[in-house]
Amino acid sequence: MDATFKPMHDSHRKGVFFNTNTKQKINISSQITREGKLTCRVCKKEFLVPSNITTYRCYACQGVLSKSSSDFEQPRNDNRTNLLKHNAEINGSFLSNSSHSTGSSSSLSVRCNKRAVLCGVSYGKRKFRLKGTVNDVIDMKELLVKNFKFPMDCIRILTEEENNPDLIPTRRNIMESLKWLVKDCKCGDSLVFYFSGHGLQQPEHYKQDEIDGFDETICPVDFMKEGVITDNELNSTIVSPLTNGVTLHAIIDACHSGTTLDLVYVYRQKNGVWNWEDDKPGGENPVNKHTSGGLAICLSACEDSQMAADTSVFGGKGMNGVMTYLFTKIIREQPGITYGGLLEKMRGEIRKIHQSKWYNGVLKYIVHPKIEQDPLLSSSGKFNVSKTRIAM
């Protein structure tokens, strides 16, 4: 949500403050519905582009062509350009192809034991837009490639800046990408789902499904029309299919994201002591959610009852999600850090922000002083958090 007072730093909450139960027919400005074929005048490559955009960058030579001009600018080597080029190369998204099914992307059908879906939702020009989600995706991609050796052609990226309609983070595209992520998973696979965007809570759909009575959800770009994605859907889609020897890491940078995957165990601190808590609901017939033998681990931006921030408080170029910025920074600086060490470090950095003179003097006018953000770890199975190093 946009701040009313904006000094040198920006801050937004990754939650949306209105009733989303009513299905409103709203055209999301970032959705791409039609495309046409364009031939690059420099390298003669043919590719598909959305018809409602007037300027294009060729994925092959990086020249920029305007519909009304034949002038090309020199290629740039910035992160955002590389992100778009990455998707163009691995998905063949600009090449003439009659099929636009996410599941039929030929280059992404390559079998690899490391796969990732990275999703950053900005929500176009709406009042609840977020400015740091694409930066978050860029940082996560670089972390996976450089620190965890993920092959570039096994990472699927969804943002509103993509030219391929199948890579816009709509509800349908996100769900199809998640199915691709876990399809035919087998022992030794390392899977990653990353989401940066808005998160909401809604009354639980199933009786005795949630301890607090609320389902946690993530919001696709078209959630006001097509609906949110619930924790139940995420669990059944990417947790339940995990077979023996498969590990899934989910990193969710959104409000109310604590138990977004509905995992059985949550790692919490009480009276200064960290312990695994059983998060299964009680009652006579509790819903039992588990994997098919694999392990699911989720790192969330905050507790279910909390809000997460999208901010420029850390400096640098543009905005980032607080959780994503700290997650990527700490792992880059301390490769081999344990899950417990990462959790403590992230929470410590957030405490430093709260205690800083800048926070007490300025941030209180931007973010409600009662908003707190405590990153949370949950898992489908218990493990030694203080001794187990993060490995993806």
N, C-alpha and C positions, 0 to 999 in steps of 0.2 A: 504494500500500500504506500502510495507516495507520501512523503513527509511534507508537512505544511511549512516547516522552517528548515532551510537548507543553507548551512554555512559551508565550510570547505569540504565537508564529508557528507555523502549521501547514505541513506539507510532505508531499506524496505523490508517489510515482513512477508515471509513466504506463506501467507494465509490469505484467504479471500473473505471479506466480511459482508456476505449477503446470503440469502436463502437460495440454495441451488437445487432444491427439490422440484421447483417448477421448471418445466422444459421450455425455455425461451428460444424462439427461432432467431438466432443471431448469426450473421455472417462474419466469421473470423477473418480479418483482413489479411492474415498471413497464409491462409490456405491457398494452395495452387490447384486449379481445377482444369485448366486447358494448357496445351503446349503446342509449339510449332517447331519445325526443323530449321536449323541455321547452319550455314557453312562458313567456317572461319576463313577470312580472306588472306590470312597469313600462311597457315599450315594446311588449309583445305580440309580440315577435319569436319565431319558432320555430327551434330549433336542435337538433342531435344532440349528446348528451353520453355519456360512458362511464358504465355503470350501477353501477360499483363505486366511484364518487366521490360524496361527499355534498354538496359545495359547488361552485357554479358561478359564473363571472363572465360576464355577458352581453356579447358582443362589440360590441353596438350602443350600449347605454347605460352599460356598465361597472358596472352594479349587480350585487351578489353575492347569490345566492339559496341558501338551505339547503333540503335536502329536507324537513327537519322544521320549518322556520320560514319565514314569509313576510317576515321582516325583510331589508332591504337595507342594505348599508353604502354610504357615499358613495364615488364613484369615486376611485381613486388614480391618480397620474401618475408611477409608477415605471418603471424600465427593464424589469423582468421582466414587468409587466402589459402594457406596450407591445409587448413581443416576442410575447406570446400574441395580443394584439389584431391585430398585423401579420399573423400567419398566418391568423387567422380571416377577416380582410378579403380577403386575396389568394387564398385557397383556397376560400372559401365552406364551410369545414370544419364549421360548425355548422348550416348550412342543410339542410333535408330534401332528400336526394339519394340515389337508390337505388344509384348507382355509387360505389365507394370505390377505384377504380383510380388509382394515382398519375399515370399517364399521361393520365387523363381529366379532371384538374382544369381546368375551363373557363377560369378566369381566368389560369392559368399557361400556357395555350397561346398567349397573346399573344406575337407575334414581336417580339423586341427584340435589339439587337446587344450588349447587356450582360446576362449572366445569371449567377446564382450559386447554388450549393448549399452551405449552411452546416450543419455537423453537429456537435453536441456530445453526447457520451455520458457519463452519470453512473453507470450500472450499478446503479440502484436502491439497495437497502440492503445490498448484498453487502459482504464484507470488503474487496474491492478497489475500492470505490466512489470516485468522484472528485467533489470539491465545487466545482471552478472552471469546469467545461466550459460551463455555461449562461452564466456571466459572459463567457467567451471569445466565445461566439456573439454576445452582445449587443454587445460591443466591435467585433467584425468587421463586423457589420451596420451599425453607425453609421459605421465607417470607409468602407465601400463607398458608402454613401448620401451622406455629407457630403463626403468627399475625392475620390471617384472617380465621383460622380453616377450611381450605379446606381439605376434605377427600383425603387421598393418592390415593385411587382407582378411583378418579374422575379427576386426573391430567394426561394428555397425554403429553409425552415429546418426542421431535424429535431432535436428534443430530446425527452426523456421527459416534459416538462411539457406537450406538445401534447395537445389533446383529440381531434384527428383521428387515427384508427389508422394512416392512411397517412403520418403525419409523425412517428411513433415511429421512432427510428434502428435499426430491425431490419436484418438483412442484406438482405432482400428490398427494403425501402423505400429503403435507401441505393443499391442497385444500380439500381433503377428511376429514382431521382432523377438519378443520373449519366447514364443513357441520355437522360433529358429534357434534361440540360444541353448535350449535344453534338448532339442531334438536329437535322438539317438546318442545321448550322452553315455559315456562308458568310463570304466575305472581309469583314473589318472587324469581326468578332465578337470580343468580349472576354469570356472565360468564367473563372469562379473556382470552385474546389472547396476548401472549408475543412473540416478535421477536427480535433476536439479529443477525445482519448480515449486508450485503451490501445493500445499497439502491441507486437507480438511478432515473433519470428523462428522459422522452421521450416526443416527440411532442404528444399533445392530439389526441385521436382517434376520439372523437366526437366533432363536432363544438359547440362552446360556452359552453364547458364542464368545462373548467378551466379558472380562471381569468388571470393567467400568461401564459396560452397556453401550459402548460406541465402537463402530468400525472406523479404522483409519483409512484414508484414501489419498491417492495422488491425482493431480488434475492435468489431463492432456490439454492441448491447445483448444480443442473443441468441446471441452467438458460441459459448457453451458447448454450445448445442443445435444451432445451424445452421452453425457454423463461422466462421472468420475470412474476411476479404477480402484476397487476396494481391496483391503488386505486379504479378504477371502479369495478373490480372483487371483491376486499375486501368489498366494500360497498354493492354490491348486494348479497354477500354470508353471511356476518355476521352482517350487519347493517339493511338492509331492512327487514329480518325476525323477528326482535325483537318485540314481542307483548307487550301489556300493562302490566306494572309491572316488566318487565325484564330489568336488567342493564348489559351492557357490558363495561368492561374496556379493552382498548388496550394499551399496552406499547410497543412502537416501538423504538428500539435503533439502528438506521441506518441513513446514510446520506440522506438528502433531504426528511426527514420523517414528516415534519410539518403537512401536510394535507393528510397523507397516507390513511385515511379512508374516505376522501371526506365528512367530516361532515359540517353542515351548519354554525356553529358559531365557531369563533376562539377568544381566550382570549389574547389580546395583550396590550402592554404598549406603549402609545404615550405621549410625553411631561410629563413623570412622572406619568401619570394616566392610570390605568388598566380599560379596558372596553371590552365587547363582541362586536366583529365585525361580520357583516353579510358576509359570504364568498361565497354566491351563485353567480354564474356568471350572467352577465347582458345579454343584447341582446333581440331579439324579442321572441325567443323560448328557454329560458334557460332550461337546464336539471335539473329536480327537484328530489333531493335525500333525502329520509327521512326513518325513521323506521316505523314499523307497530304499533306504540304506545309506544314502549319501549324507553330506554335512552341509548345512546352510548357515551362514554367518551374516549378520546384518549390523552395520554401523550406521546409526541414525543421528540426525542433527540435534535432536532434542527428545525429551519425554513426550508422551502422548498429549499431555495437558499444556505443553509449552509451544512457544513461537520460535521460528528460526529466522535469522537475519540474512539479508542480501545487502552488502555494504561496501563502501570504499574506505573504511576506517584503517585498513592496513597500508594504504598508499598504493604506489605502483600505478599500472595502467588500468583504468576503469574499475568496475565493481566485481565482487566475487561473493559467493556464499561463504559465510563465516566458517562453517564446518569443512567445506571443500578446500578452502584456502589453507586452513590449519592441517588438515589431513595430508594434502600433497606436500606441503612445506616440511612437515615433521618427518615424513618418510624419506623425502629427498635428503634431508640433513642427517637422519639417523637410520640408514638402511639396516634392516635386521632387528628393528625395535619390536618389542612384544606387544600383544594386544593391550595388555594392562598398562604398559608404558605409554602407548599412544593415547589411550583414554585419559590417563592422568595428565599427560602433556597438553592435550587439547583443552581439557577443563581448566588447567592452570593458566593457559594463555587467555582464555575468556575471562577468568577472574582478574587478570592483569588489566584488561580493558575496563572492567567495572571499577577498578581501584585507581585508574589513571586520572590525572587532573583534567584531561580533555573530556573523558566520559562524564565526570561529575559536573564539568562546567558547560558542556555543549550538548553531548549526546542525550542528556535527559530531556532536551527539547525535541529531539527527533524520535526517540523510541520511548515508549511508555516505561517508566522506571520499574514497574513490577514484572516486566518481561524478562525471563531468564532462559538461558539455553544451555542445557547439560547434555552433551553427546552421550549416546547410549549404545551398549553392545547387547545383542541378543543372538541366540543360537538354537539350532535344533538338537544339539547335544552338548553336554558339559565338557570342558577341557581346561587345562591349567593356563589361565589367562596370563599369569605373571611370568611363565616360562616359555610359552609358545610364541615363536616369532611370526610376524605377518608374512605370509607367503601366498602369492596368487599365481 
